[in-house]
C-alpha cells in the first residue's frame, strides 16, 4: 500500500521553491479544524498568529474557517470517556478527546451555527505520544486489528469502549465521513517536540498515518515535513516557545508547508479526497 503521506513526501520537493498558486483551492469553501494545542493556540476564529491556522487562513483565504481544537486533546480514549460537549479543558482529561470535538462540530452544523464543511482537517497526536500513561490502552490494538473490525460494530460502541489509538482514529474518521459525505478530510500527524522521543513520535505518527490512509483520508506527516526540529529546539528555542508549541515564526513556517500540501492534495484527489 502506498500511503497518501508518502505521495506528499514525493511531491513536496517540487513545491519547496515557494511557488504560489494563482488562486486558492479553498476560495469560498468552509474549513473546519479539529486538534490539540498547536491548533488551539491559533484561536477558534484562527485569528492568533501563534498557531499555524492563523497563517493558513491568511494564505488560503477560505470562505470561512473555524477551529474546534482544544489544548490537551487526544485521539485515544479511556474507559471513563463519555460524550461531553460542555466540558472545557486545556489539559488532558478523560473527555478532552477528538471524539467530543467531532460531536461539537456535528451539533453546531445541526443547530445551524456552523455551515457544513467542505474540508475537515484534524491535527492531533501530540498528547497521545506525550502522556501514554494517561491513555493506558492506546497501544492495545494494532492498526491491522483496528482496520479489521467491522465498521458498523465499531461505530455502535460508546467512546469509552474505543480505547486504542488506531481504533479511535478510525472511529472518529468514520463518524465524520458518515455525517459529511461530500467533504474532504486531511489528517495531520504531530510536529516534533522536545517532550517526545523520536521513537514514540514515529510510532504514534505511523499508527495515525496507516489507519487514516486506509480509511480513505489524506495524511500530512508534519513530523517529517514541517520545519520544527526537536534536536535544534532543545538547544535554541526559535520555532517553538517551549519545545512543543510553535512560536509565531514556527507557526508561519509550518503553515507554508501545510498550504503547499493542501494545494497538492486538492490538485491530485477526487472530490471526496480519497485518492492521491
C-alpha positions in Angstrom: 0.0 0.0 0.0 1.3 3.4 -0.9 0.2 5.9 1.7 -1.0 9.3 0.8 1.5 11.0 3.1 4.3 9.2 1.2 2.9 10.7 -2.0 3.0 14.1 -0.3 6.7 13.5 0.6 7.5 12.8 -3.0 5.8 15.9 -4.4 7.0 18.2 -1.6 10.4 18.8 -3.3 8.6 20.3 -6.4 6.8 22.8 -4.1 9.8 23.8 -1.9 10.7 26.6 -4.2 7.8 28.5 -2.7 5.8 28.8 -6.0 2.4 30.3 -5.2 -0.8 29.0 -6.7 -2.6 31.7 -8.7 -5.9 31.1 -6.9 -6.5 29.3 -3.6 -8.2 25.9 -3.8 -10.2 26.9 -0.7 -11.6 30.1 -2.0 -15.2 30.3 -0.9 -15.1 27.0 0.9 -15.9 26.2 4.5 -13.0 24.8 6.5 -13.2 23.2 10.0 -10.2 22.3 12.1 -10.0 19.8 14.9 -6.9 19.1 17.0 -4.8 19.9 20.1 -2.8 22.8 21.4 -0.9 23.7 18.4 -4.1 24.4 16.6 -5.9 25.8 19.7 -3.3 28.5 20.2 -4.3 29.9 16.8 -7.8 30.7 18.3 -11.3 29.4 17.5 -11.5 32.1 14.8 -8.0 31.4 13.6 -7.0 34.9 14.4 -4.0 34.4 16.6 -0.5 34.3 14.9 0.9 31.8 17.4 -0.9 29.0 15.6 -0.4 27.6 12.1 -4.1 28.0 11.4 -3.8 31.9 11.5 -1.2 31.8 8.7 -3.1 29.1 6.9 -6.2 31.2 6.9 -4.3 34.2 5.6 -2.6 32.2 2.8 -5.6 30.1 1.7 -8.4 32.7 2.1 -11.3 30.2 2.6 -14.8 31.4 2.7 -14.9 30.6 6.4 -12.6 28.8 8.8 -13.2 27.7 12.4 -11.2 25.7 14.9 -12.8 23.3 17.4 -9.4 22.3 18.7 -8.6 22.1 22.4 -5.3 22.1 24.2 -4.6 18.7 25.8 -6.9 16.7 23.4 -6.0 13.2 22.3 -7.2 10.8 19.7 -7.3 7.9 22.2 -9.9 7.4 24.9 -10.1 5.9 28.4 -12.8 3.7 29.8 -14.3 6.8 31.5 -14.6 8.8 28.3 -18.2 9.9 27.5 -20.0 12.1 25.0 -19.4 15.5 26.6 -19.7 18.7 24.6 -19.8 21.1 27.6 -16.5 20.4 29.3 -13.8 23.0 28.6 -10.3 21.9 29.5 -6.9 23.0 28.4 -5.2 19.9 29.8 -5.6 16.2 29.1 -8.8 14.7 30.7 -11.0 11.6 30.0 -13.3 13.7 27.9 -10.8 16.0 26.2 -10.7 13.9 23.0 -11.1 14.4 19.3 -14.4 12.5 19.5 -16.0 15.3 21.5 -14.8 17.9 19.0 -16.4 15.8 16.3 -19.7 15.8 18.3 -19.5 19.6 18.9 -19.0 20.1 15.2 -21.9 17.9 14.3 -24.1 19.7 16.9 -23.1 23.1 15.5 -24.0 22.1 12.0 -27.3 20.6 13.1 -28.1 23.7 15.1 -27.4 26.0 12.1 -24.5 27.8 13.8 -21.8 26.2 11.5 -22.0 25.6 7.8 -21.4 22.1 6.7 -17.7 21.8 6.0 -16.1 21.3 2.6 -12.8 20.4 4.3 -12.1 19.0 7.8 -8.5 18.9 9.0 -7.6 17.0 12.1 -4.2 17.8 13.7 -3.6 15.7 16.8 -1.4 13.0 18.4 1.0 15.1 20.4 -0.7 14.2 23.7 -1.1 10.6 22.8 2.6 10.4 22.4 3.4 12.7 25.4 1.1 11.2 28.0 0.8 7.4 27.2 0.4 6.7 31.0 -2.9 8.6 30.9 -4.1 6.6 27.9 -3.1 3.1 29.1 -4.9 1.2 26.4 -3.8 3.3 23.4 -1.4 0.6 22.1 -3.7 -2.2 23.0 -4.6 -3.0 19.3 -2.5 -2.7 16.1 -3.6 -0.7 13.1 -4.3 -4.0 11.3 -6.6 -5.2 14.1 -8.4 -1.9 14.2 -8.9 -1.9 10.4 -10.1 -5.4 10.5 -13.0 -4.7 12.8 -16.5 -4.4 11.2 -17.2 -0.7 10.7 -20.8 -1.0 11.9 -19.8 -2.8 15.1 -17.1 -0.2 15.8 -19.5 2.7 15.3 -22.1 1.1 17.6 -19.7 1.4 20.5 -19.7 4.3 23.0 -16.4 6.2 23.1 -15.5 4.6 26.5 -15.2 1.2 24.7 -12.9 2.5 21.9 -9.7 2.6 23.8 -6.8 2.1 21.4 -5.2 4.8 19.3 -5.8 3.1 15.9 -9.4 2.3 16.8 -10.1 5.8 17.9 -8.6 7.3 14.7 -10.8 5.0 12.6 -13.9 5.6 14.8 -13.7 9.3 14.5 -13.0 9.4 10.8 -15.9 7.0 10.1 -18.2 9.3 12.0 -17.0 12.3 10.1 -17.2 10.6 6.7 -20.7 9.3 7.5 -22.0 12.7 8.6 -20.2 14.8 5.9 -20.0 12.5 2.9 -19.2 15.3 0.4 -16.3 16.8 2.5 -12.6 16.2 2.1 -10.6 15.1 5.1 -7.0 15.6 5.9 -5.2 14.2 9.0 -2.0 15.8 10.2 0.4 13.9 12.4 2.0 15.9 15.3 5.1 18.1 14.9 8.3 17.2 16.7 8.6 18.1 20.4 11.4 18.0 22.9 9.0 16.2 25.2 8.5 13.2 22.9 11.2 10.8 21.9 11.8 10.2 18.2 10.8 6.6 18.6 7.4 7.4 20.3 6.7 10.1 17.8 7.4 7.8 14.9 5.2 5.1 16.4 2.2 7.3 17.1 2.5 9.1 13.7 2.8 5.8 11.9 -0.3 4.5 13.5 -2.3 7.6 12.6 -1.0 7.5 9.1 -1.7 3.9 8.5 -5.3 4.0 9.8 -6.2 7.3 8.2 -4.8 6.3 4.8 -6.6 3.0 4.9 -9.8 4.8 5.8 -9.5 6.9 2.7 -8.2 10.1 4.2 -5.2 12.1 3.1 -2.3 12.5 5.6 0.3 15.2 6.1 3.3 13.9 8.1 4.2 17.1 10.0 6.8 15.2 11.9 8.7 14.7 8.6 7.8 17.7 6.6 7.4 20.7 8.9 10.5 22.7 10.0 10.3 22.2 13.8 13.3 20.1 14.7 13.3 18.9 18.3 17.1 18.5 18.5 17.6 22.1 17.5 14.8 23.4 19.7 16.4 21.5 22.6 19.4 23.8 22.2 17.8 27.0 21.0 14.1 27.8 21.1 13.3 29.5 17.8 10.4 27.8 16.1 8.7 26.9 19.4 8.2 28.8 22.6 8.7 25.8 24.9 9.9 22.9 22.7 6.4 21.8 21.9 4.2 24.8 20.9 5.0 27.0 17.9 6.3 30.5 18.1 4.9 32.9 15.6 7.8 32.1 13.2 7.3 28.4 13.7 3.6 28.7 13.1 4.2 30.7 9.9 6.7 28.3 8.5 4.6 25.3 9.4 1.6 26.9 7.6 3.7 27.4 4.5 4.3 23.6 4.3 0.7 22.8 5.1 -0.5 25.2 2.4 1.7 23.5 -0.2 0.5 20.1 0.8 -3.2 21.0 0.8 -2.9 22.6 -2.6 -1.3 19.4 -3.9 -4.0 17.2 -2.2 -6.8 19.1 -3.9 -5.0 19.1 -7.2 -4.4 15.3 -7.1 -7.5 13.9 -5.4 -11.1 13.1 -6.2 -13.9 15.3 -4.8 -14.0 13.2 -1.7 -10.3 13.5 -1.3 -9.9 9.7 -1.3 -7.1 9.2 -3.8 -3.7 10.8 -4.4 
